Every structure is written in C-alpha cells, then in structure tokens.
Amino acid sequence: MQHARDDGRPWLVLGAASGALGLSVLDETIVGAALPTIRSELLLSAIEAHWVVNAYLLSLTCLVAIGGRLGDVLGHRRCFVAGAAIFGIASAAGALSTGGTLLIAARAVQGVGTALMFPAGLAMVTSAYPPERRGLAFGVQTTVAAVFMAAGPFLGGLLTEVLSWRWIFWINPLPVLLLVLAALSAKSRVDETDASAAPKPAASLDLPGVTTVTVGLTALVVALMQSGDWGWAAPGTQALLAVGILALVAFFLIESRVKAPIFQLGLFRARAFNGGNLVFFVFQANKMITFVFAVQYLQAGPGLPPVAAGALVATAVLPTLLTSVLAGRVADLFGSRLPLVSGLALNGAALILSGIVMQHGDYQALAWILPVWGATLPFLAVTSRRALMSSAPPELRGQAGGVNLTIQMLGGTIGVALASTVLAGGHTYGLLFIATGLVTVSTVAGAWATIR
C-alpha cells in the first residue's frame, strides 16, 4: 500500500480542503458588511435581512453530520466535488436574486453545499497525511480560515461600495472550480478510502434518523435564533424548543437501533472525541460572542464608528496567521493535551480581563488584549481537531468531521442566543465577557481528563 506522503499529491488534497474551509468561513462574515445595501435594494424587512445570514448557518448546522455520513457511504471525494458544485451554483443564484425569498433560499442551498464539502475535506486531509503530520496540515487549514475570516468584512464592504453587493456571491464560482480540479487531480489515500466506500451506495441512509435530526436541530436553532425577537417565554419559542428536544431524543433512540446510522454512537466511546467536541462547542461560542458583541460594545460604550470598531476587533485575527501553524507543530511534537489546556486557560483569562476592562471603560486596553485572545484560538481548534479526528476509525472520519462541525455550529448559535439574553436582562458587556471567560477556563478540567 503506497502512503500518501510518497506520491507527492497530499498538498492538492490540503489545498482543496483548506479552500473549502476558507470559503465557508468567508460566507459567514462577508455578508454582514453588505447587508444594509442588500436590505435597501431588495426591500427586505428586518427579519428577512436577519435570515440572509442565518439561512446559511441553519442549513449547515442541520445537514453537516448528514454530509459526513454521505462521505463515508459514497466516498469523500465524490461528496466534496458535489458539495463544491452545489455551493458554486447557489452562489451564482444568490448573485442573480431579485428578491429576498430567492436570496434566502440561495443562502440555504449554499449551506447544503458546505455541509457536503467540509466534513469530506476533513476526512480527505486525515487520510492524506500520516498522524505525525496531521497537526501541521490542520494548522495550515486554520491559517487559511483565519485569512478568509479576517478578509470577509473588509472584502464585503469593498465589493459592495466599488462594484455591487452581488459580487460577494460572484467571487465564489471561480475558486470553487479550482477546488474541484484540485480534488479530482489528487492521487492519495483518499482514493483508497473512496474505493472502500464504493461498494456501499445502496447502504441505508437512515431516513428516520435524517428526518428526526433535521427536525430537531432546525426547531432548536430557529428557537434560539428567534428568541431575541420573540422572547424566551413566547409560545412559538417554547413550542419549537419542545419539538426540538423530543425530536432529538427520538433521533438518539433510532440511532442506537439501526444498522447504518448517520451518527455512529460508538464514536462517543472515544474520550478524545468527546473532549475535542466539548472544546469545539465552547470555542465557537467564545469566538462568536467576542466577534459579535465586542464590536457592539465599542460602538455603544466608547462610541467608536462601525469601521473603527470593526478594525479594532479584526486585529484579534492577525496573530492566528502565525499561531495556526505553530499550534499544529507543537501538537505534533508534544501531543494535543498540553497546548490545548494552556490555550484554554490563556484564552479564558484574556476574556475575563476584557470584561474587567469593559467594566472600567478602558476600551483602549482591548487593542492588546484581543490579539492575545486571538493568538490562542488555534491552540483550541487545531489541537482538539487533531485529537478527535485521529480517534475516529478511517471509515468513519467523514462522519466524525460532520458531527464535530454540527457541535461547533451549535456552540456558536447557543452562545450568541444566551449572550443576547444576558444583555437583554440589563447586564453589562463586561459581565458577559467575564462569564464567557469563566466558562472557557472551566473547560480545562474536561480537556485534561479526556485528551491524552
């Protein structure tokens, strides 16, 4: 059996997977800067404008685990190419949209494409690189994601002002084509895992499981996203939460009984898999709260204009361009646990300090605290992903990536919803950041106990 590192092509796999991750992150951040112009031109209501952002996140959250399962059944490269094609076509549809309904639908379909691409990309990279080089590979992916994440708001504003908001969607098809060509050209152990999956296309895709998890996650995510508008005590919110919980209970009962589940519950027997997902849940909540609410604090408190507030928060991303690869190399040399728990502790401490600074109104100190916080992010993401993906059997790595991203996206959704509730209750931004930092620090014990 020829090893991936002997054929000279794993870099193509890494390039395609990194590009897919970069585009998925870009499409989370690029729309925000263009949203006021989109709302004005397409005559959208406030709720419709809200869903231009959330439709993408919702479909991605609900379907990414299913995308991972499809990769295990049909082949990771096949699913990657199909997902990239769907994403590219949906991007073109978004650019051509003449109304809010069409644009929201296009954004939801973009999420479907990403749900196929992302877990397949994770599995391809894991197969293409030996264990001692996976940390570096995932570090490269995280660096690419950081570049795209930092560029999103600036690029969205620039394209909207110089050309048209439609160009935030038109820029996607060409990179997607390049990703497809790279994935099709790669010759690596991905071929072997795809070959092992080839005899399984007739395998059951667990339609009861697909239905219950989709209904459950959709109900929960919609309830959490809309709770700020409806209120937590509103009948609609309460009904959706109840439906979501009941559907997810039914889902886990189904998964424990079917022969080919979309969630292999056996994955959760691996302590490293559980620990990595715990960290990712907290990581995404932590990250979304900081990027969303630090900007709001800087505008509401010190009164900075939106551009200056956004620029100050964007500096938090810059150190990740260096620390992403560093985190991977450190994990390859020393294992995941030590850099992970150190990163969690420093990350939580930076958030607690940010909250104290906010309480005292010394916003200028955030100019150095936020970059310290940002520098720690790869030590959470790269090390925990390395641990949880390595704990999964090769034939389940697509599904493991899908489960991981589902839990990550839920962390962000729940984090933002709870943060909104805290602020709506009359609490300060400073208290919100102190609480978030304390939750992050409390995760150290769980990470230390589960990741070796």
N, C-alpha and C positions, 0 to 999 in steps of 0.2 A: 504494500500500500504506500503510495507516494504521499509524502507530507506536504501540506500547503506551502510551507516556507521554502520547499525545494523547487517549486515550479515558477517562482518569480511573479506570481499574479495576485497574491493576497492584497496588495496595495490597491488593486482595482476594486476588490470587494469592500475594503475600508473606505475608499473614495466614494463609492456609490452609497454605502450605508451612512457615511458622515454627511453627504449631501442631502440625503433624505431627512436625517435628523435636523439639519440646518434649516431646510425649507419648512419643516413642521413647526419649528420654533419661530421662524420668521413670520409665518402666518398667524401666530398668536399675538405678535407685537406690532406688525406693520399696519394693521387695520386701524388701530386706535387713533393715530395721528390724522388719518383721512376721514374718520367717522363724521365730524361736523359737516364737511363738504358733501359726503355721501347723503347724509340726512337731509341737507338742504336741497340737493339736486333731485333726489328721488322722492322727496316729500314724505319722509318717514316719521312716524311717531317716535316718542322716546323709547317705548317698549320695543318697537321694531328695530330701532338702532341698537338697542341692547342685544337683540338676538342675532344681529350681523356678526357680533363677536362670539356669542355663546353657542350658536348653532354648530360651529366648528368644534368647539370643546366638548359639547354634549355628545355628538355622534362619535367622536374619537374616544371619549371615556366609555361609552356603552359598547363599542364594537371592537376595541383593540384586542381584547382577550380572544374574541372570536377570530380575528385576523391571525393571531398567533396559532390558534388551533388549525386553521386552514393551512398555514405554512407547514405544520407538522404532517398534515394529511396529504397535501397536494405538492409539496416542495417549496422551500423557502424562496428560491429564485423566481419561480413562477409567480408566487404571490407578490414578490417585490415588484416585478415588472408590471403585473396587473394593477397593483396599487398606484404605481407611478403614473400609469396611463390614465387611471380614473382621476387622480389628483390634477394632472395637466389639463384634461378635458373640462373638469369642474372649474379650474382657474379661468379658462377661456370663457366659459359660461358666465362666470362672475363678472368678467370684464365687459361682456355684452349685455348684462342685465339692464332692463328698462324699468324695473320696479322692485320694491322691497321684497315681495314674495319670492321672485326669481333669484335675487341675490342671496337671501337667507337659505333657500334650497341649495344653491350652488355651494355655499359655505358648508352646509351639512354634508354634501357629497365630497367636498374636499376632505372632511374628517374621515369619511369612509376610506378614501384612498390612503390617507396617512395611517389608518388603523391596519391596513394590509402591509404598507411599506415598513413601518417602524419595527415591529417585532421580527419580521423577516430579516431586516438589516442586522438586528442584534444577533440573531441566530447565525447568519452568514459570517459575521465577524468572529463569533465564538468558534465556529468550525474552521475558519481560515487561519487562525493563529493558535499556536500552542499555549498552554497555560502560563508559561513564564513570560509570554509577550502580550497577553491579553490586557493587562493593566495599561501598557503603553498604547495599545490600539484603542481602548475605550477612552484613554486620555486625549488622543487625537480627536475622537468624536466629540468629546465635551468641549475641546477648544473651538472646533468648528461651530458647535451650537452657541458658544459664548459670543463668537464674532457675529453670527446672524442675529442673536438676541439683542446685542448692543446696536446693530445697524438698523433693526426694524423701525423704531420710532423715527429716527432721522431720515431713513430712506422713504418711509411712508409720507412724511411731511414734504420732502424734496420732490418726489414724483407728483404729489398732489398739487404743489404750488407751480412747478415748472411745466409739467405736461398735463396730467389728469389723474384723478383717483383711480381710473380704470387701469392704469399702468402698474398698480400694486398687484394686480392679477395677471396682466400681460407678461410680466417678467418671469413667471413660473414655467411656461411650456418649454422654453429652450433648455434650462437646467434639467428639467425632467427628462427630456430626450437624451441628454448626456448621461444621466444616471442609468437610464435603460440600456444604453450602449455599453456602459462600463459593466453593468451586471451581466449582460449577455456575453461579453468578451472574457469575463473572469473564468479561469480554469483552476479550481481549487477543491478543497474537501467539501465545499458547498455542493459540487457535483455528486459526491458520494452520499451526502445526506439527502439530496433531492432524489437520487437513484433509489435509496432505501424507502423514500416516501412514495415513489411512483406506483407501486402495486396497490396503494390504499385509496384511490379516488372514490371507490364505491363504499368506503367505510362510512358508518353513520356519523352525521354531523350533529347529532343530538339536538333535534329540533325543539323538544320540550325545554332543554337547558338553554338553548339560544333564546327562546321566547321569554322564559322567566327572568333570565339575567338582563335582557334588554328592557323588559317592562320594569323590573326592579330598579335598575340603575337610572333609567330615564325618569321614573317617578321621583326618586330621591334627588337627582341632580336638578330637575326642574323645581322641586320644592325648595331646595337650598338656594338656587339662583333667584327664585322669585320671592323668597321670604322677605327680602328687603322692601319690595313693593307691596306685597300682600299682608305682611306681618306673620309672625310665627303662630299666632293663635287663630288665624283666619281658617275657615272651614276648608278652603282649597288646599292650603299648605298642610293641614292636619290629614286630610284625605290622601294626598299624594305620599306623605310620609308613611302612612299606614299601608298603602298599596305597595310601596317600595319595600318595606320591611317584610311583609308577607310574601311578596314575590321572591325576594332573595332567600328567605327561609325555604321556600319550595324549591328554589334552584339548588341549594346545597343538598337537600334531601334527594333530588333527582340525580345529582352528580355522584352521590355515594352508591347509586344502584345501577347506572347504565354502564355498558361495556366500553363505550368510546366517548367519555365526557369531554366537554370543551375546557373544563377546569379539572385537571388531574389532581384530586385532593392529596394524592401521595406526595406532590411537590411540597406540601406544607409540613411533611415529616422532617424535612431537612432544616435544621436550626438556622443555618446560614441563610436559607431562602426567606425564612420568617424575619430574621433580623434585618436583612437587606431591605425587605419591603417596609418594615417599620420605619427604618431610617428614611426611605424614599417618601413615605407618607408625610413625615414631619418636614423633610427637606422641601417638598413642593409647597406645603402650607406656609412655611417660613419664608420661602422665596416670593410667593405671590403676595403675601401680606406686606413684605418690605417694598416690592416694586410698585404696588398699587397705593399703599397708604402713606409711605414716606413722601411721595410726590404731593399727596393731598395735604399732609401736614405742612410742607414747605410753602404751599400756596395759602393755606388757611391761617397758619401761625405767623411766620415772618413776612408773609405777603409777597413772596417771590413770584414773578411771572411764570407761566407754564413752561416756557422754553428753558429758563434758568433752573427751575426746579427739576425738570427732566434731565438736564445736563448734569446736575449735581448727583442725582441718583444713578445716572448712567456710568459715572466713574467707578461705581462698585463692580461693574463687569470687567473693567480693564485688567485687573490683576489675574483674572481667570485665564487670560491668554497665555500666561506663563505657568500658573499653578496647575492647569489641567494636565499637561504632560508630566509635570513634576509629581503630581499625586499618583499617576499611573506607574511611574518608575519606582517610587517609594513603595507602593503596594507590591510590585513585582519582587522587590528586594527583601522586604520585611513582612509581607503578608498584609491583609486588609485591616486587621483589628486595631493595631496601634495608631496608624494615621487616621483611621475613621473616628475613634473616640477622641483623639486630640483635636481633630477638626470640629467635631460636635461641641466640645467644651468651649473652644475659642469662638465658634460661631454664635453659640448662645450667649456668651459673655459680651460679645460685640453688640448683640441686640439689647441686652439689659442695659449696657452703657448708653446705647442710643436712646432708650426710653428715659433714662435719668437726665440726659442732655435735653431731651424734648421737654421734660417737666420743668427744667430751669430756663427754657427759652434760648439756649446757646446753640442755635442751629448750625453755626459755622464749624463746630467741632465734628459735625456729621461728615464734613469733607474728608476727614482722615479715618473716621470710624467705619463708614460704609465700605471703603476699599478693603479694609481689614476683614470685614464680614464677607465681602465678595471673594476674597482670596481663599477663604476656607471652603467655598461651595464645592469645588471639585474633589476635595478630600472627603466630602459626604457622598457625592454622586458616583465618582469613578470607583472608589474602594467598595462601596456597597453593591454596585452593579457587578463588579468583578467577582465578589463573593457569591452573590445569589445566582448569577448565570453559570458560574463554574460548579455550583452544587446541583444543577439540573442535568439529567441524562441527555446525551446528544439528541435523541429522538424527541425530546420534549422541550428543547431550547426555544423554539418559536413560541410555544405556549407559555413558557416561563417569562419570556420577554413581554408577551401580551398581558399576562397577569400583573407583572411589575408596572407596566405603564398605566393599567387600569387603576391600581392602587395609588400610583403617583398622582394621576389626574384627580382622583377623588380627594386626595390630601389637599390639593390646591383649591378645589371647589369648596370643601368644608371649611378650610382655613379662611377664605375670603368671606364666606357666609357668616361664620362666627365672629370674625373681626367687625363686620358691619353691624352685627347685633350688639357687640360691646360698645361701639361708638354711638349707636342709636340710643343706648341706655344712658347716655350722658357721661360716659367715661372718656378720659383723655387719650390722645395718641400715645403719650408717654407710657401710660398704664398698659395699653395694648402691646407695645413693644417689649416692656418688661415681662409681661405674661408670656409672650411668644418666646422670649429668650429662656425663661424658666422651663417651659415645655421642652425646648430643644435640649437644654442641659440634662433634663430628667431622662432623655433617651439614651444617655451614655451608658447607664447600667444595662439596659436591654441589649445594646450593641455589643458590649463587652461579654455578656453572657452567651450570646448566640453566634457570634462570628469569631472564628479561630484563625 
